[in-house]
């Protein structure tokens, strides 16, 4: 029995002195990375693609006061309002209207009076011709600016080149600047007694002449260049 114990101890010592071997690590099946292809962008040198200055606005504003076709006017004439049978007195009337810029405004008028509901209230706009006022005007400034004004149209004959046109407010005026062909200072004015354009003035500013059309209210205008000068239509 002692002999077996001794042999067992010797065997343990032999195994303890042998080098220990680590277990083999299994190979991992790692696939090769997938190659991602970048989307091909269109060439900057593509002749079919128009080039544009990045500092230039993509939208071009319209010139002030210039329109290709003036709108056709649909003038209001008359409307009738039927009141209910319970109405006995009129107290106030309110009217909404659209301005030149498209905004909506309203005015109110206080009224006081008995009414008969059997008859409608009528709102109308009547254009009454005033025979005491002229309907057209023809004049010239220093034989350089020849005007014919009639109705809503102004015909201006001049050999000078138009530099710019714009409007001013309070009072409403249309300004026309023409390139001067001499150093001569000119000044003149004309009261037309016409609706729309009631006064025309001529002044000299450095190297250009300024024509001022004084208007009786706010209007849009269409300006057209002609061989002899300009045609201006107000609406």
C-alpha positions as CSV (number, residue, x, y, z in Angstrom):
1,X,0.0,0.0,0.0
2,X,2.9,2.3,0.8
3,X,4.4,1.4,-2.6
4,X,1.2,2.6,-4.4
5,X,1.1,5.8,-2.6
6,X,4.7,6.6,-3.5
7,X,4.0,5.8,-7.2
8,X,1.0,8.1,-7.2
9,X,3.0,11.0,-5.8
10,X,5.8,10.4,-8.4
11,X,3.2,10.5,-11.2
12,X,1.7,13.7,-9.9
13,X,5.2,15.3,-9.8
14,X,5.8,14.3,-13.4
15,X,2.6,15.9,-14.6
16,X,3.2,19.0,-12.6
17,X,6.7,19.5,-14.2
18,X,5.3,19.2,-17.8
19,X,4.7,22.5,-19.6
20,X,1.1,23.5,-19.8
21,X,-0.4,24.1,-23.3
22,X,-3.1,26.7,-23.7
23,X,-6.3,25.7,-25.5
24,X,-6.3,26.6,-29.2
25,X,-8.4,29.6,-30.0
26,X,-10.8,28.9,-32.9
27,X,-10.4,31.0,-36.1
28,X,-13.0,33.7,-36.5
29,X,-14.6,33.9,-39.9
30,X,-14.4,37.7,-40.4
31,X,-15.4,38.8,-43.9
32,X,-13.5,41.4,-45.7
33,X,-14.9,44.9,-45.3
34,X,-17.5,45.9,-47.8
35,X,-16.2,48.6,-50.1
36,X,-18.6,51.6,-50.2
37,X,-18.7,53.4,-53.5
38,X,-19.5,57.1,-53.4
39,X,-22.2,58.3,-55.7
40,X,-20.7,59.9,-58.7
41,X,-21.5,63.6,-58.8
42,X,-22.2,65.3,-62.1
43,X,-19.2,67.0,-63.5
44,X,-18.8,70.7,-62.9
45,X,-17.7,71.0,-66.5
46,X,-20.9,69.7,-67.9
47,X,-21.7,71.9,-70.8
48,X,-25.4,71.3,-70.5
49,X,-25.6,72.8,-67.0
50,X,-25.9,76.7,-67.1
51,X,-23.4,78.5,-65.0
52,X,-24.6,81.2,-62.6
53,X,-22.7,83.8,-60.5
54,X,-23.2,82.8,-56.8
55,X,-23.2,86.4,-55.8
56,X,-26.0,87.4,-58.2
57,X,-29.6,87.1,-57.1
58,X,-31.6,84.4,-58.9
59,X,-34.7,86.6,-59.0
60,X,-34.7,89.9,-60.8
61,X,-37.0,92.6,-59.4
62,X,-39.4,94.3,-61.6
63,X,-38.8,98.0,-62.4
64,X,-41.0,100.3,-60.4
65,X,-44.1,101.5,-62.2
66,X,-43.4,99.5,-65.3
67,X,-45.9,96.9,-66.4
68,X,-46.2,94.9,-69.6
69,X,-50.0,95.2,-69.9
70,X,-52.2,97.6,-67.9
71,X,-55.2,95.8,-66.4
72,X,-58.6,96.3,-68.0
73,X,-60.8,98.4,-65.8
74,X,-64.1,97.0,-64.6
75,X,-65.7,100.1,-63.3
76,X,-68.3,99.9,-60.5
77,X,-71.5,101.6,-61.4
78,X,-74.4,100.7,-59.1
79,X,-75.7,98.2,-56.5
80,X,-78.9,97.9,-54.5
81,X,-79.4,96.7,-51.0
82,X,-82.7,95.4,-49.8
83,X,-83.4,95.9,-46.1
84,X,-85.6,93.6,-43.9
85,X,-89.1,94.7,-42.9
86,X,-88.0,95.4,-39.3
87,X,-85.7,98.3,-40.4
88,X,-86.8,101.8,-39.6
89,X,-83.8,104.1,-39.4
90,X,-80.4,104.1,-41.1
91,X,-77.5,104.7,-38.7
92,X,-74.2,104.0,-40.5
93,X,-72.7,102.8,-43.8
94,X,-69.3,101.0,-44.2
95,X,-67.3,100.4,-47.4
96,X,-64.3,98.3,-47.9
97,X,-61.9,99.0,-50.8
98,X,-58.6,97.7,-52.2
99,X,-55.6,100.0,-52.4
100,X,-53.0,100.2,-55.1
101,X,-50.7,97.8,-53.2
102,X,-53.4,95.2,-52.8
103,X,-54.1,96.0,-49.1
104,X,-57.7,96.3,-47.9
105,X,-59.0,99.4,-46.1
106,X,-62.4,100.5,-44.9
107,X,-64.3,103.8,-44.3
108,X,-67.4,104.4,-42.3
109,X,-70.0,107.2,-42.6
110,X,-72.4,107.9,-39.7
111,X,-76.0,108.5,-40.9
112,X,-79.3,109.3,-39.3
113,X,-82.6,109.2,-41.0
114,X,-85.9,107.3,-41.4
115,X,-86.0,104.7,-44.1
116,X,-88.8,102.8,-45.9
117,X,-87.8,99.2,-46.2
118,X,-90.1,98.8,-49.2
119,X,-87.4,100.5,-51.4
120,X,-83.8,99.4,-51.7
121,X,-80.8,101.5,-50.7
122,X,-78.8,102.3,-53.9
123,X,-75.1,102.9,-54.0
124,X,-73.8,104.3,-57.3
125,X,-70.9,106.0,-58.8
126,X,-71.7,108.6,-61.5
127,X,-69.1,110.3,-63.6
128,X,-70.3,113.8,-64.3
129,X,-68.6,115.8,-67.1
130,X,-67.6,119.3,-66.1
131,X,-67.9,121.4,-69.2
132,X,-66.1,124.3,-67.6
133,X,-62.8,122.4,-67.5
134,X,-60.6,121.6,-70.6
135,X,-60.3,118.0,-71.7
136,X,-56.9,118.3,-73.3
137,X,-53.8,120.6,-73.1
138,X,-51.0,121.2,-75.6
139,X,-47.9,123.2,-74.7
140,X,-44.1,123.2,-74.9
141,X,-41.1,124.2,-72.8
142,X,-38.4,126.1,-74.7
143,X,-39.2,124.2,-77.9
144,X,-37.4,121.2,-76.3
145,X,-40.3,119.4,-74.6
146,X,-43.7,119.3,-76.4
147,X,-46.6,118.0,-74.4
148,X,-50.1,116.7,-75.4
149,X,-52.2,115.7,-72.4
150,X,-55.6,114.2,-72.8
151,X,-57.5,112.0,-70.5
152,X,-55.2,109.5,-68.9
153,X,-52.5,109.7,-71.5
154,X,-49.5,112.0,-71.9
155,X,-47.5,112.3,-75.1
156,X,-44.1,113.9,-74.7
157,X,-42.0,114.7,-77.8
158,X,-38.3,115.4,-77.1
159,X,-35.0,114.6,-78.7
160,X,-33.4,114.1,-75.3
161,X,-32.7,110.6,-73.8
162,X,-34.7,109.5,-70.8
163,X,-32.3,108.6,-67.9
164,X,-34.7,107.5,-65.2
165,X,-38.3,107.7,-64.1
166,X,-39.8,107.3,-60.6
167,X,-42.6,108.6,-58.4
168,X,-42.7,110.7,-55.2
169,X,-45.4,111.2,-52.6
170,X,-47.0,114.1,-50.7
171,X,-48.0,115.3,-53.2
172,X,-47.9,112.5,-55.8
173,X,-45.5,113.3,-58.6
174,X,-44.0,111.4,-61.6
175,X,-40.4,112.4,-62.2
176,X,-38.7,112.2,-65.6
177,X,-35.0,112.9,-65.9
178,X,-33.5,113.6,-69.3
179,X,-29.9,113.8,-70.3
180,X,-28.9,117.5,-71.0
181,X,-27.4,118.3,-74.4
182,X,-26.0,121.7,-73.3
183,X,-25.1,123.7,-70.2
184,X,-28.1,126.0,-70.6
185,X,-30.2,126.3,-67.5
186,X,-34.0,125.9,-68.2
187,X,-36.9,126.5,-65.9
188,X,-40.7,126.5,-66.7
189,X,-44.1,125.4,-65.4
190,X,-47.6,124.9,-66.7
191,X,-50.9,124.5,-64.9
192,X,-53.2,122.3,-67.1
193,X,-56.5,122.5,-65.1
194,X,-56.9,118.8,-66.1
195,X,-57.7,115.8,-64.0
196,X,-54.8,113.4,-63.2
197,X,-52.0,115.7,-64.5
198,X,-52.8,119.1,-63.1
199,X,-49.3,120.7,-63.4
200,X,-46.1,120.2,-65.2
201,X,-42.7,121.7,-64.2
202,X,-39.2,121.9,-65.8
203,X,-36.0,122.3,-63.8
204,X,-32.3,122.0,-64.5
205,X,-30.2,119.6,-62.3
206,X,-26.4,119.5,-63.1
207,X,-26.2,117.6,-66.3
208,X,-29.8,116.6,-66.7
209,X,-33.3,118.2,-67.1
210,X,-36.1,117.2,-64.8
211,X,-39.8,117.1,-65.8
212,X,-42.2,116.8,-62.9
213,X,-45.8,115.7,-63.5
214,X,-47.9,116.7,-60.5
215,X,-50.8,114.3,-60.1
216,X,-54.2,114.7,-58.3
217,X,-53.9,111.3,-56.7
218,X,-52.0,108.0,-56.6
219,X,-51.8,106.1,-59.9
220,X,-49.8,103.4,-61.6
221,X,-48.4,104.2,-65.0
222,X,-47.2,102.5,-68.2
223,X,-44.2,104.2,-69.9
224,X,-43.5,103.5,-73.5
225,X,-40.5,104.8,-75.6
226,X,-41.4,106.1,-79.1
227,X,-39.3,107.5,-82.0
228,X,-40.3,111.0,-81.0
229,X,-40.1,110.7,-77.2
230,X,-42.4,109.1,-74.7
231,X,-46.0,108.0,-74.1
232,X,-47.3,107.6,-70.6
233,X,-50.6,106.0,-69.6
234,X,-52.0,106.3,-66.1
235,X,-54.5,103.9,-64.5
